[in-house]
Amino acid sequence: MAVDAALIELLVCPDCHGEVEYKDRRHLIICTQCGLHYPVRDDIPVMLVEEATRPAPRGSGRNAGA
């Protein structure tokens, strides 16, 4: 079971109020504006800034500059 598409349309990022999109395979809701990643647990979006993660900038991983 996945998060209902109608629910995703109603949600906004609680940090910047940007639109969000659901990444089903990754179980994440991602803000299209600020990039915060919100977890989805048991098909329930956890839209709390305290639970969100910000991905590392591209090129900053272990192989950056290699």
PDBQT receptor file of N, H, CA, C and O in Angstrom, charges set to zero:
ATOM      1  N   MET A   1       0.845  -1.186   0.000  1.00  0.00    +0.000 N 
ATOM      2  CA  MET A   1       0.000   0.000   0.000  1.00  0.00    +0.000 C 
ATOM      3  C   MET A   1       0.884   1.241   0.000  1.00  0.00    +0.000 C 
ATOM      4  O   MET A   1       1.952   1.243   0.613  1.00  0.00    +0.000 OA
ATOM      5  N   ALA A   2       0.452   2.279  -0.674  1.00  0.00    +0.000 N 
ATOM      6  H   ALA A   2      -0.415   2.277  -1.172  1.00  0.00    +0.000 HD
ATOM      7  CA  ALA A   2       1.238   3.500  -0.796  1.00  0.00    +0.000 C 
ATOM      8  C   ALA A   2       0.449   4.682  -0.241  1.00  0.00    +0.000 C 
ATOM      9  O   ALA A   2      -0.728   4.566   0.101  1.00  0.00    +0.000 OA
ATOM     10  N   VAL A   3       1.118   5.795  -0.164  1.00  0.00    +0.000 N 
ATOM     11  H   VAL A   3       2.074   5.889  -0.441  1.00  0.00    +0.000 HD
ATOM     12  CA  VAL A   3       0.471   7.028   0.288  1.00  0.00    +0.000 C 
ATOM     13  C   VAL A   3      -0.488   7.487  -0.810  1.00  0.00    +0.000 C 
ATOM     14  O   VAL A   3      -0.131   7.491  -1.988  1.00  0.00    +0.000 OA
ATOM     15  N   ASP A   4      -1.681   7.867  -0.428  1.00  0.00    +0.000 N 
ATOM     16  H   ASP A   4      -1.970   7.864   0.529  1.00  0.00    +0.000 HD
ATOM     17  CA  ASP A   4      -2.712   8.304  -1.364  1.00  0.00    +0.000 C 
ATOM     18  C   ASP A   4      -2.260   9.567  -2.100  1.00  0.00    +0.000 C 
ATOM     19  O   ASP A   4      -1.803  10.525  -1.477  1.00  0.00    +0.000 OA
ATOM     20  N   ALA A   5      -2.390   9.559  -3.421  1.00  0.00    +0.000 N 
ATOM     21  H   ALA A   5      -2.762   8.780  -3.927  1.00  0.00    +0.000 HD
ATOM     22  CA  ALA A   5      -1.977  10.700  -4.245  1.00  0.00    +0.000 C 
ATOM     23  C   ALA A   5      -2.749  11.968  -3.876  1.00  0.00    +0.000 C 
ATOM     24  O   ALA A   5      -2.198  13.067  -3.940  1.00  0.00    +0.000 OA
ATOM     25  N   ALA A   6      -4.013  11.826  -3.492  1.00  0.00    +0.000 N 
ATOM     26  H   ALA A   6      -4.460  10.933  -3.440  1.00  0.00    +0.000 HD
ATOM     27  CA  ALA A   6      -4.807  12.997  -3.099  1.00  0.00    +0.000 C 
ATOM     28  C   ALA A   6      -4.233  13.645  -1.846  1.00  0.00    +0.000 C 
ATOM     29  O   ALA A   6      -4.281  14.866  -1.695  1.00  0.00    +0.000 OA
ATOM     30  N   LEU A   7      -3.692  12.832  -0.951  1.00  0.00    +0.000 N 
ATOM     31  H   LEU A   7      -3.652  11.840  -1.073  1.00  0.00    +0.000 HD
ATOM     32  CA  LEU A   7      -3.067  13.376   0.257  1.00  0.00    +0.000 C 
ATOM     33  C   LEU A   7      -1.804  14.148  -0.098  1.00  0.00    +0.000 C 
ATOM     34  O   LEU A   7      -1.573  15.236   0.431  1.00  0.00    +0.000 OA
ATOM     35  N   ILE A   8      -0.992  13.601  -0.979  1.00  0.00    +0.000 N 
ATOM     36  H   ILE A   8      -1.179  12.717  -1.409  1.00  0.00    +0.000 HD
ATOM     37  CA  ILE A   8       0.252  14.269  -1.388  1.00  0.00    +0.000 C 
ATOM     38  C   ILE A   8      -0.048  15.647  -1.970  1.00  0.00    +0.000 C 
ATOM     39  O   ILE A   8       0.697  16.598  -1.734  1.00  0.00    +0.000 OA
ATOM     40  N   GLU A   9      -1.133  15.755  -2.726  1.00  0.00    +0.000 N 
ATOM     41  H   GLU A   9      -1.738  14.982  -2.918  1.00  0.00    +0.000 HD
ATOM     42  CA  GLU A   9      -1.502  17.045  -3.319  1.00  0.00    +0.000 C 
ATOM     43  C   GLU A   9      -1.843  18.083  -2.257  1.00  0.00    +0.000 C 
ATOM     44  O   GLU A   9      -1.695  19.281  -2.500  1.00  0.00    +0.000 OA
ATOM     45  N   LEU A  10      -2.293  17.648  -1.094  1.00  0.00    +0.000 N 
ATOM     46  H   LEU A  10      -2.413  16.675  -0.897  1.00  0.00    +0.000 HD
ATOM     47  CA  LEU A  10      -2.656  18.574  -0.014  1.00  0.00    +0.000 C 
ATOM     48  C   LEU A  10      -1.473  18.984   0.853  1.00  0.00    +0.000 C 
ATOM     49  O   LEU A  10      -1.501  20.035   1.492  1.00  0.00    +0.000 OA
ATOM     50  N   LEU A  11      -0.433  18.155   0.875  1.00  0.00    +0.000 N 
ATOM     51  H   LEU A  11      -0.410  17.300   0.356  1.00  0.00    +0.000 HD
ATOM     52  CA  LEU A  11       0.706  18.406   1.758  1.00  0.00    +0.000 C 
ATOM     53  C   LEU A  11       1.633  19.481   1.207  1.00  0.00    +0.000 C 
ATOM     54  O   LEU A  11       1.781  19.637  -0.005  1.00  0.00    +0.000 OA
ATOM     55  N   VAL A  12       2.248  20.212   2.116  1.00  0.00    +0.000 N 
ATOM     56  H   VAL A  12       2.127  20.085   3.101  1.00  0.00    +0.000 HD
ATOM     57  CA  VAL A  12       3.320  21.145   1.775  1.00  0.00    +0.000 C 
ATOM     58  C   VAL A  12       4.436  20.942   2.791  1.00  0.00    +0.000 C 
ATOM     59  O   VAL A  12       4.211  20.404   3.875  1.00  0.00    +0.000 OA
ATOM     60  N   CYS A  13       5.616  21.368   2.439  1.00  0.00    +0.000 N 
ATOM     61  H   CYS A  13       5.799  21.805   1.558  1.00  0.00    +0.000 HD
ATOM     62  CA  CYS A  13       6.754  21.279   3.340  1.00  0.00    +0.000 C 
ATOM     63  C   CYS A  13       6.497  22.183   4.549  1.00  0.00    +0.000 C 
ATOM     64  O   CYS A  13       6.206  23.367   4.377  1.00  0.00    +0.000 OA
ATOM     65  N   PRO A  14       6.598  21.650   5.754  1.00  0.00    +0.000 N 
ATOM     66  CA  PRO A  14       6.373  22.492   6.926  1.00  0.00    +0.000 C 
ATOM     67  C   PRO A  14       7.484  23.510   7.170  1.00  0.00    +0.000 C 
ATOM     68  O   PRO A  14       7.309  24.439   7.958  1.00  0.00    +0.000 OA
ATOM     69  N   ASP A  15       8.621  23.343   6.501  1.00  0.00    +0.000 N 
ATOM     70  H   ASP A  15       8.763  22.588   5.861  1.00  0.00    +0.000 HD
ATOM     71  CA  ASP A  15       9.734  24.270   6.687  1.00  0.00    +0.000 C 
ATOM     72  C   ASP A  15       9.623  25.483   5.767  1.00  0.00    +0.000 C 
ATOM     73  O   ASP A  15       9.719  26.623   6.222  1.00  0.00    +0.000 OA
ATOM     74  N   CYS A  16       9.421  25.234   4.460  1.00  0.00    +0.000 N 
ATOM     75  H   CYS A  16       9.343  24.308   4.090  1.00  0.00    +0.000 HD
ATOM     76  CA  CYS A  16       9.415  26.351   3.499  1.00  0.00    +0.000 C 
ATOM     77  C   CYS A  16       8.079  26.528   2.783  1.00  0.00    +0.000 C 
ATOM     78  O   CYS A  16       7.910  27.474   2.013  1.00  0.00    +0.000 OA
ATOM     79  N   HIS A  17       7.129  25.626   3.029  1.00  0.00    +0.000 N 
ATOM     80  H   HIS A  17       7.266  24.857   3.654  1.00  0.00    +0.000 HD
ATOM     81  CA  HIS A  17       5.799  25.639   2.411  1.00  0.00    +0.000 C 
ATOM     82  C   HIS A  17       5.830  25.333   0.920  1.00  0.00    +0.000 C 
ATOM     83  O   HIS A  17       4.896  25.669   0.192  1.00  0.00    +0.000 OA
ATOM     84  N   GLY A  18       6.912  24.693   0.468  1.00  0.00    +0.000 N 
ATOM     85  H   GLY A  18       7.670  24.421   1.059  1.00  0.00    +0.000 HD
ATOM     86  CA  GLY A  18       7.020  24.290  -0.935  1.00  0.00    +0.000 C 
ATOM     87  C   GLY A  18       6.214  23.034  -1.220  1.00  0.00    +0.000 C 
ATOM     88  O   GLY A  18       5.789  22.331  -0.303  1.00  0.00    +0.000 OA
ATOM     89  N   GLU A  19       6.009  22.759  -2.503  1.00  0.00    +0.000 N 
ATOM     90  H   GLU A  19       6.354  23.330  -3.248  1.00  0.00    +0.000 HD
ATOM     91  CA  GLU A  19       5.312  21.545  -2.923  1.00  0.00    +0.000 C 
ATOM     92  C   GLU A  19       6.181  20.333  -2.633  1.00  0.00    +0.000 C 
ATOM     93  O   GLU A  19       7.407  20.425  -2.590  1.00  0.00    +0.000 OA
ATOM     94  N   VAL A  20       5.526  19.194  -2.435  1.00  0.00    +0.000 N 
ATOM     95  H   VAL A  20       4.529  19.120  -2.470  1.00  0.00    +0.000 HD
ATOM     96  CA  VAL A  20       6.253  17.958  -2.158  1.00  0.00    +0.000 C 
ATOM     97  C   VAL A  20       5.862  16.893  -3.173  1.00  0.00    +0.000 C 
ATOM     98  O   VAL A  20       4.801  16.958  -3.794  1.00  0.00    +0.000 OA
ATOM     99  N   GLU A  21       6.747  15.909  -3.325  1.00  0.00    +0.000 N 
ATOM    100  H   GLU A  21       7.608  15.856  -2.820  1.00  0.00    +0.000 HD
ATOM    101  CA  GLU A  21       6.441  14.758  -4.172  1.00  0.00    +0.000 C 
ATOM    102  C   GLU A  21       6.823  13.489  -3.421  1.00  0.00    +0.000 C 
ATOM    103  O   GLU A  21       7.730  13.478  -2.589  1.00  0.00    +0.000 OA
ATOM    104  N   TYR A  22       6.103  12.426  -3.743  1.00  0.00    +0.000 N 
ATOM    105  H   TYR A  22       5.367  12.435  -4.418  1.00  0.00    +0.000 HD
ATOM    106  CA  TYR A  22       6.293  11.152  -3.049  1.00  0.00    +0.000 C 
ATOM    107  C   TYR A  22       7.169  10.242  -3.886  1.00  0.00    +0.000 C 
ATOM    108  O   TYR A  22       6.913  10.038  -5.073  1.00  0.00    +0.000 OA
ATOM    109  N   LYS A  23       8.200   9.697  -3.266  1.00  0.00    +0.000 N 
ATOM    110  H   LYS A  23       8.408   9.863  -2.302  1.00  0.00    +0.000 HD
ATOM    111  CA  LYS A  23       9.085   8.719  -3.902  1.00  0.00    +0.000 C 
ATOM    112  C   LYS A  23       8.781   7.364  -3.270  1.00  0.00    +0.000 C 
ATOM    113  O   LYS A  23       9.325   7.024  -2.219  1.00  0.00    +0.000 OA
ATOM    114  N   ASP A  24       7.916   6.601  -3.911  1.00  0.00    +0.000 N 
ATOM    115  H   ASP A  24       7.474   6.877  -4.764  1.00  0.00    +0.000 HD
ATOM    116  CA  ASP A  24       7.403   5.348  -3.353  1.00  0.00    +0.000 C 
ATOM    117  C   ASP A  24       8.504   4.348  -3.034  1.00  0.00    +0.000 C 
ATOM    118  O   ASP A  24       8.514   3.777  -1.943  1.00  0.00    +0.000 OA
ATOM    119  N   ARG A  25       9.412   4.126  -3.943  1.00  0.00    +0.000 N 
ATOM    120  H   ARG A  25       9.403   4.589  -4.829  1.00  0.00    +0.000 HD
ATOM    121  CA  ARG A  25      10.470   3.127  -3.726  1.00  0.00    +0.000 C 
ATOM    122  C   ARG A  25      11.400   3.497  -2.580  1.00  0.00    +0.000 C 
ATOM    123  O   ARG A  25      11.972   2.619  -1.934  1.00  0.00    +0.000 OA
ATOM    124  N   ARG A  26      11.553   4.774  -2.329  1.00  0.00    +0.000 N 
ATOM    125  H   ARG A  26      11.088   5.488  -2.854  1.00  0.00    +0.000 HD
ATOM    126  CA  ARG A  26      12.461   5.231  -1.271  1.00  0.00    +0.000 C 
ATOM    127  C   ARG A  26      11.725   5.520   0.033  1.00  0.00    +0.000 C 
ATOM    128  O   ARG A  26      12.355   5.811   1.050  1.00  0.00    +0.000 OA
ATOM    129  N   HIS A  27      10.398   5.442   0.010  1.00  0.00    +0.000 N 
ATOM    130  H   HIS A  27       9.886   5.205  -0.816  1.00  0.00    +0.000 HD
ATOM    131  CA  HIS A  27       9.568   5.733   1.186  1.00  0.00    +0.000 C 
ATOM    132  C   HIS A  27       9.880   7.122   1.738  1.00  0.00    +0.000 C 
ATOM    133  O   HIS A  27      10.091   7.308   2.936  1.00  0.00    +0.000 OA
ATOM    134  N   LEU A  28       9.901   8.093   0.814  1.00  0.00    +0.000 N 
ATOM    135  H   LEU A  28       9.729   7.941  -0.159  1.00  0.00    +0.000 HD
ATOM    136  CA  LEU A  28      10.212   9.474   1.181  1.00  0.00    +0.000 C 
ATOM    137  C   LEU A  28       9.230  10.431   0.531  1.00  0.00    +0.000 C 
ATOM    138  O   LEU A  28       8.693  10.167  -0.545  1.00  0.00    +0.000 OA
ATOM    139  N   ILE A  29       9.011  11.536   1.202  1.00  0.00    +0.000 N 
ATOM    140  H   ILE A  29       9.448  11.750   2.076  1.00  0.00    +0.000 HD
ATOM    141  CA  ILE A  29       8.356  12.688   0.606  1.00  0.00    +0.000 C 
ATOM    142  C   ILE A  29       9.424  13.762   0.538  1.00  0.00    +0.000 C 
ATOM    143  O   ILE A  29      10.060  14.088   1.541  1.00  0.00    +0.000 OA
ATOM    144  N   ILE A  30       9.614  14.305  -0.650  1.00  0.00    +0.000 N 
ATOM    145  H   ILE A  30       9.098  14.040  -1.464  1.00  0.00    +0.000 HD
ATOM    146  CA  ILE A  30      10.701  15.254  -0.879  1.00  0.00    +0.000 C 
ATOM    147  C   ILE A  30      10.132  16.610  -1.258  1.00  0.00    +0.000 C 
ATOM    148  O   ILE A  30       9.269  16.711  -2.130  1.00  0.00    +0.000 OA
ATOM    149  N   CYS A  31      10.622  17.652  -0.594  1.00  0.00    +0.000 N 
ATOM    150  H   CYS A  31      11.323  17.570   0.114  1.00  0.00    +0.000 HD
ATOM    151  CA  CYS A  31      10.221  19.019  -0.929  1.00  0.00    +0.000 C 
ATOM    152  C   CYS A  31      10.930  19.429  -2.211  1.00  0.00    +0.000 C 
ATOM    153  O   CYS A  31      12.153  19.330  -2.310  1.00  0.00    +0.000 OA
ATOM    154  N   THR A  32      10.164  19.886  -3.186  1.00  0.00    +0.000 N 
ATOM    155  H   THR A  32       9.171  19.966  -3.106  1.00  0.00    +0.000 HD
ATOM    156  CA  THR A  32      10.752  20.292  -4.462  1.00  0.00    +0.000 C 
ATOM    157  C   THR A  32      11.434  21.649  -4.367  1.00  0.00    +0.000 C 
ATOM    158  O   THR A  32      12.177  22.031  -5.272  1.00  0.00    +0.000 OA
ATOM    159  N   GLN A  33      11.193  22.379  -3.290  1.00  0.00    +0.000 N 
ATOM    160  H   GLN A  33      10.589  22.069  -2.556  1.00  0.00    +0.000 HD
ATOM    161  CA  GLN A  33      11.783  23.708  -3.144  1.00  0.00    +0.000 C 
ATOM    162  C   GLN A  33      13.065  23.685  -2.312  1.00  0.00    +0.000 C 
ATOM    163  O   GLN A  33      14.111  24.126  -2.787  1.00  0.00    +0.000 OA
ATOM    164  N   CYS A  34      13.001  23.181  -1.080  1.00  0.00    +0.000 N 
ATOM    165  H   CYS A  34      12.151  22.823  -0.694  1.00  0.00    +0.000 HD
ATOM    166  CA  CYS A  34      14.183  23.223  -0.202  1.00  0.00    +0.000 C 
ATOM    167  C   CYS A  34      14.941  21.900  -0.153  1.00  0.00    +0.000 C 
ATOM    168  O   CYS A  34      16.070  21.853   0.335  1.00  0.00    +0.000 OA
ATOM    169  N   GLY A  35      14.333  20.825  -0.654  1.00  0.00    +0.000 N 
ATOM    170  H   GLY A  35      13.415  20.863  -1.050  1.00  0.00    +0.000 HD
ATOM    171  CA  GLY A  35      15.023  19.549  -0.741  1.00  0.00    +0.000 C 
ATOM    172  C   GLY A  35      14.973  18.671   0.492  1.00  0.00    +0.000 C 
ATOM    173  O   GLY A  35      15.592  17.608   0.502  1.00  0.00    +0.000 OA
ATOM    174  N   LEU A  36      14.258  19.075   1.535  1.00  0.00    +0.000 N 
ATOM    175  H   LEU A  36      13.754  19.940   1.527  1.00  0.00    +0.000 HD
ATOM    176  CA  LEU A  36      14.165  18.224   2.716  1.00  0.00    +0.000 C 
ATOM    177  C   LEU A  36      13.471  16.909   2.366  1.00  0.00    +0.000 C 
ATOM    178  O   LEU A  36      12.553  16.875   1.547  1.00  0.00    +0.000 OA
ATOM    179  N   HIS A  37      13.925  15.833   2.999  1.00  0.00    +0.000 N 
ATOM    180  H   HIS A  37      14.671  15.861   3.664  1.00  0.00    +0.000 HD
ATOM    181  CA  HIS A  37      13.345  14.501   2.809  1.00  0.00    +0.000 C 
ATOM    182  C   HIS A  37      12.590  14.127   4.075  1.00  0.00    +0.000 C 
ATOM    183  O   HIS A  37      13.163  14.095   5.165  1.00  0.00    +0.000 OA
ATOM    184  N   TYR A  38      11.304  13.844   3.924  1.00  0.00    +0.000 N 
ATOM    185  H   TYR A  38      10.839  13.870   3.039  1.00  0.00    +0.000 HD
ATOM    186  CA  TYR A  38      10.467  13.447   5.052  1.00  0.00    +0.000 C 
ATOM    187  C   TYR A  38      10.186  11.952   4.951  1.00  0.00    +0.000 C 
ATOM    188  O   TYR A  38       9.818  11.470   3.880  1.00  0.00    +0.000 OA
ATOM    189  N   PRO A  39      10.350  11.210   6.041  1.00  0.00    +0.000 N 
ATOM    190  CA  PRO A  39      10.127   9.766   5.984  1.00  0.00    +0.000 C 
ATOM    191  C   PRO A  39       8.639   9.418   5.895  1.00  0.00    +0.000 C 
ATOM    192  O   PRO A  39       7.772  10.185   6.313  1.00  0.00    +0.000 OA
ATOM    193  N   VAL A  40       8.380   8.241   5.340  1.00  0.00    +0.000 N 
ATOM    194  H   VAL A  40       9.085   7.618   5.001  1.00  0.00    +0.000 HD
ATOM    195  CA  VAL A  40       7.038   7.666   5.327  1.00  0.00    +0.000 C 
ATOM    196  C   VAL A  40       7.134   6.367   6.111  1.00  0.00    +0.000 C 
ATOM    197  O   VAL A  40       7.881   5.463   5.738  1.00  0.00    +0.000 OA
ATOM    198  N   ARG A  41       6.383   6.278   7.188  1.00  0.00    +0.000 N 
ATOM    199  H   ARG A  41       5.776   7.013   7.491  1.00  0.00    +0.000 HD
ATOM    200  CA  ARG A  41       6.415   5.087   8.043  1.00  0.00    +0.000 C 
ATOM    201  C   ARG A  41       5.026   4.460   8.084  1.00  0.00    +0.000 C 
ATOM    202  O   ARG A  41       4.048   5.123   8.429  1.00  0.00    +0.000 OA
ATOM    203  N   ASP A  42       4.948   3.193   7.734  1.00  0.00    +0.000 N 
ATOM    204  H   ASP A  42       5.743   2.655   7.454  1.00  0.00    +0.000 HD
ATOM    205  CA  ASP A  42       3.664   2.475   7.695  1.00  0.00    +0.000 C 
ATOM    206  C   ASP A  42       2.645   3.235   6.848  1.00  0.00    +0.000 C 
ATOM    207  O   ASP A  42       1.477   3.354   7.217  1.00  0.00    +0.000 OA
ATOM    208  N   ASP A  43       3.107   3.746   5.706  1.00  0.00    +0.000 N 
ATOM    209  H   ASP A  43       4.056   3.649   5.406  1.00  0.00    +0.000 HD
ATOM    210  CA  ASP A  43       2.281   4.494   4.754  1.00  0.00    +0.000 C 
ATOM    211  C   ASP A  43       1.738   5.803   5.317  1.00  0.00    +0.000 C 
ATOM    212  O   ASP A  43       0.747   6.332   4.813  1.00  0.00    +0.000 OA
ATOM    213  N   ILE A  44       2.377   6.326   6.354  1.00  0.00    +0.000 N 
ATOM    214  H   ILE A  44       3.182   5.896   6.764  1.00  0.00    +0.000 HD
ATOM    215  CA  ILE A  44       1.976   7.605   6.947  1.00  0.00    +0.000 C 
ATOM    216  C   ILE A  44       3.133   8.584   6.821  1.00  0.00    +0.000 C 
ATOM    217  O   ILE A  44       4.212   8.334   7.359  1.00  0.00    +0.000 OA
ATOM    218  N   PRO A  45       2.926   9.710   6.109  1.00  0.00    +0.000 N 
ATOM    219  CA  PRO A  45       3.984  10.710   6.001  1.00  0.00    +0.000 C 
ATOM    220  C   PRO A  45       4.276  11.347   7.358  1.00  0.00    +0.000 C 
ATOM    221  O   PRO A  45       3.358  11.754   8.070  1.00  0.00    +0.000 OA
ATOM    222  N   VAL A  46       5.539  11.429   7.706  1.00  0.00    +0.000 N 
ATOM    223  H   VAL A  46       6.285  11.098   7.127  1.00  0.00    +0.000 HD
ATOM    224  CA  VAL A  46       5.963  12.077   8.949  1.00  0.00    +0.000 C 
ATOM    225  C   VAL A  46       6.476  13.466   8.558  1.00  0.00    +0.000 C 
ATOM    226  O   VAL A  46       7.657  13.650   8.264  1.00  0.00    +0.000 OA
ATOM    227  N   MET A  47       5.568  14.428   8.563  1.00  0.00    +0.000 N 
ATOM    228  H   MET A  47       4.609  14.279   8.803  1.00  0.00    +0.000 HD
ATOM    229  CA  MET A  47       5.876  15.774   8.089  1.00  0.00    +0.000 C 
ATOM    230  C   MET A  47       6.332  16.672   9.232  1.00  0.00    +0.000 C 
ATOM    231  O   MET A  47       5.733  17.714   9.498  1.00  0.00    +0.000 OA
ATOM    232  N   LEU A  48       7.389  16.256   9.896  1.00  0.00    +0.000 N 
ATOM    233  H   LEU A  48       7.876  15.410   9.680  1.00  0.00    +0.000 HD
ATOM    234  CA  LEU A  48       7.985  17.027  10.984  1.00  0.00    +0.000 C 
ATOM    235  C   LEU A  48       9.396  17.423  10.581  1.00  0.00    +0.000 C 
ATOM    236  O   LEU A  48      10.182  16.573  10.165  1.00  0.00    +0.000 OA
ATOM    237  N   VAL A  49       9.723  18.693  10.698  1.00  0.00    +0.000 N 
ATOM    238  H   VAL A  49       9.084  19.384  11.036  1.00  0.00    +0.000 HD
ATOM    239  CA  VAL A  49      11.060  19.169  10.339  1.00  0.00    +0.000 C 
ATOM    240  C   VAL A  49      12.115  18.427  11.152  1.00  0.00    +0.000 C 
ATOM    241  O   VAL A  49      13.204  18.145  10.652  1.00  0.00    +0.000 OA
ATOM    242  N   GLU A  50      11.793  18.114  12.397  1.00  0.00    +0.000 N 
ATOM    243  H   GLU A  50      10.909  18.343  12.803  1.00  0.00    +0.000 HD
ATOM    244  CA  GLU A  50      12.746  17.411  13.262  1.00  0.00    +0.000 C 
ATOM    245  C   GLU A  50      13.058  16.003  12.760  1.00  0.00    +0.000 C 
ATOM    246  O   GLU A  50      14.114  15.459  13.080  1.00  0.00    +0.000 OA
ATOM    247  N   GLU A  51      12.167  15.410  11.986  1.00  0.00    +0.000 N 
ATOM    248  H   GLU A  51      11.308  15.852  11.726  1.00  0.00    +0.000 HD
ATOM    249  CA  GLU A  51      12.358  14.059  11.442  1.00  0.00    +0.000 C 
ATOM    250  C   GLU A  51      12.931  14.087  10.026  1.00  0.00    +0.000 C 
ATOM    251  O   GLU A  51      13.333  13.049   9.499  1.00  0.00    +0.000 OA
ATOM    252  N   ALA A  52      12.970  15.247   9.422  1.00  0.00    +0.000 N 
ATOM    253  H   ALA A  52      12.644  16.090   9.850  1.00  0.00    +0.000 HD
ATOM    254  CA  ALA A  52      13.434  15.375   8.038  1.00  0.00    +0.000 C 
ATOM    255  C   ALA A  52      14.954  15.308   7.958  1.00  0.00    +0.000 C 
ATOM    256  O   ALA A  52      15.664  15.599   8.921  1.00  0.00    +0.000 OA
ATOM    257  N   THR A  53      15.426  14.918   6.789  1.00  0.00    +0.000 N 
ATOM    258  H   THR A  53      14.850  14.682   6.007  1.00  0.00    +0.000 HD
ATOM    259  CA  THR A  53      16.862  14.922   6.519  1.00  0.00    +0.000 C 
ATOM    260  C   THR A  53      17.110  15.746   5.269  1.00  0.00    +0.000 C 
ATOM    261  O   THR A  53      16.247  15.877   4.401  1.00  0.00    +0.000 OA
ATOM    262  N   ARG A  54      18.306  16.294   5.205  1.00  0.00    +0.000 N 
ATOM    263  H   ARG A  54      19.006  16.187   5.911  1.00  0.00    +0.000 HD
ATOM    264  CA  ARG A  54      18.701  17.051   4.014  1.00  0.00    +0.000 C 
ATOM    265  C   ARG A  54      19.822  16.256   3.353  1.00  0.00    +0.000 C 
ATOM    266  O   ARG A  54      20.850  15.996   3.979  1.00  0.00    +0.000 OA
ATOM    267  N   PRO A  55      19.635  15.873   2.106  1.00  0.00    +0.000 N 
ATOM    268  CA  PRO A  55      20.676  15.087   1.445  1.00  0.00    +0.000 C 
ATOM    269  C   PRO A  55      21.955  15.892   1.280  1.00  0.00    +0.000 C 
ATOM    270  O   PRO A  55      21.925  17.117   1.159  1.00  0.00    +0.000 OA
ATOM    271  N   ALA A  56      23.074  15.186   1.276  1.00  0.00    +0.000 N 
ATOM    272  H   ALA A  56      23.098  14.192   1.374  1.00  0.00    +0.000 HD
ATOM    273  CA  ALA A  56      24.367  15.841   1.054  1.00  0.00    +0.000 C 
ATOM    274  C   ALA A  56      24.398  16.400  -0.365  1.00  0.00    +0.000 C 
ATOM    275  O   ALA A  56      23.828  15.801  -1.277  1.00  0.00    +0.000 OA
ATOM    276  N   PRO A  57      25.055  17.536  -0.561  1.00  0.00    +0.000 N 
ATOM    277  CA  PRO A  57      25.173  18.088  -1.911  1.00  0.00    +0.000 C 
ATOM    278  C   PRO A  57      25.865  17.091  -2.834  1.00  0.00    +0.000 C 
ATOM    279  O   PRO A  57      26.733  16.329  -2.406  1.00  0.00    +0.000 OA
ATOM    280  N   ARG A  58      25.475  17.106  -4.087  1.00  0.00    +0.000 N 
ATOM    281  H   ARG A  58      24.771  17.725  -4.435  1.00  0.00    +0.000 HD
ATOM    282  CA  ARG A  58      26.112  16.213  -5.057  1.00  0.00    +0.000 C 
ATOM    283  C   ARG A  58      27.598  16.511  -5.119  1.00  0.00    +0.000 C 
ATOM    284  O   ARG A  58      28.027  17.664  -5.077  1.00  0.00    +0.000 OA
ATOM    285  N   GLY A  59      28.365  15.449  -5.218  1.00  0.00    +0.000 N 
ATOM    286  H   GLY A  59      28.018  14.512  -5.252  1.00  0.00    +0.000 HD
ATOM    287  CA  GLY A  59      29.809  15.617  -5.291  1.00  0.00    +0.000 C 
ATOM    288  C   GLY A  59      30.486  15.668  -3.940  1.00  0.00    +0.000 C 
ATOM    289  O   GLY A  59      31.695  15.886  -3.860  1.00  0.00    +0.000 OA
ATOM    290  N   SER A  60      29.715  15.467  -2.863  1.00  0.00    +0.000 N 
ATOM    291  H   SER A  60      28.733  15.290  -2.928  1.00  0.00    +0.000 HD
ATOM    292  CA  SER A  60      30.327  15.515  -1.537  1.00  0.00    +0.000 C 
ATOM    293  C   SER A  60      30.448  14.129  -0.908  1.00  0.00    +0.000 C 
ATOM    294  O   SER A  60      30.794  14.005   0.266  1.00  0.00    +0.000 OA
ATOM    295  N   GLY A  61      30.165  13.096  -1.684  1.00  0.00    +0.000 N 
ATOM    296  H   GLY A  61      29.884  13.197  -2.639  1.00  0.00    +0.000 HD
ATOM    297  CA  GLY A  61      30.246  11.730  -1.172  1.00  0.00    +0.000 C 
ATOM    298  C   GLY A  61      31.673  11.235  -1.088  1.00  0.00    +0.000 C 
ATOM    299  O   GLY A  61      32.624  11.997  -1.259  1.00  0.00    +0.000 OA
ATOM    300  N   ARG A  62      31.811   9.931  -0.820  1.00  0.00    +0.000 N 
ATOM    301  H   ARG A  62      31.038   9.312  -0.681  1.00  0.00    +0.000 HD
ATOM    302  CA  ARG A  62      33.139   9.344  -0.634  1.00  0.00    +0.000 C 
ATOM    303  C   ARG A  62      34.011   9.462  -1.877  1.00  0.00    +0.000 C 
ATOM    304  O   ARG A  62      35.232   9.571  -1.763  1.00  0.00    +0.000 OA
ATOM    305  N   ASN A  63      33.411   9.441  -3.052  1.00  0.00    +0.000 N 
ATOM    306  H   ASN A  63      32.419   9.352  -3.145  1.00  0.00    +0.000 HD
ATOM    307  CA  ASN A  63      34.198   9.472  -4.281  1.00  0.00    +0.000 C 
ATOM    308  C   ASN A  63      34.304  10.866  -4.880  1.00  0.00    +0.000 C 
ATOM    309  O   ASN A  63      34.711  11.008  -6.033  1.00  0.00    +0.000 OA
ATOM    310  N   ALA A  64      33.952  11.881  -4.134  1.00  0.00    +0.000 N 
ATOM    311  H   ALA A  64      33.622  11.766  -3.198  1.00  0.00    +0.000 HD
ATOM    312  CA  ALA A  64      34.008  13.248  -4.648  1.00  0.00    +0.000 C 
ATOM    313  C   ALA A  64      35.440  13.619  -5.005  1.00  0.00    +0.000 C 
ATOM    314  O   ALA A  64      36.376  13.393  -4.237  1.00  0.00    +0.000 OA
ATOM    315  N   GLY A  65      35.578  14.183  -6.164  1.00  0.00    +0.000 N 
ATOM    316  H   GLY A  65      34.818  14.367  -6.787  1.00  0.00    +0.000 HD
ATOM    317  CA  GLY A  65      36.894  14.640  -6.604  1.00  0.00    +0.000 C 
ATOM    318  C   GLY A  65      37.799  13.528  -7.081  1.00  0.00    +0.000 C 
ATOM    319  O   GLY A  65      38.972  13.771  -7.368  1.00  0.00    +0.000 OA
ATOM    320  N   ALA A  66      37.290  12.321  -7.172  1.00  0.00    +0.000 N 
ATOM    321  H   ALA A  66      36.338  12.124  -6.939  1.00  0.00    +0.000 HD
ATOM    322  CA  ALA A  66      38.129  11.184  -7.605  1.00  0.00    +0.000 C 
ATOM    323  C   ALA A  66      38.249  11.141  -9.101  1.00  0.00    +0.000 C 
ATOM    324  O   ALA A  66      38.913  10.257  -9.642  1.00  0.00    +0.000 OA
TER     325      ALA A  66
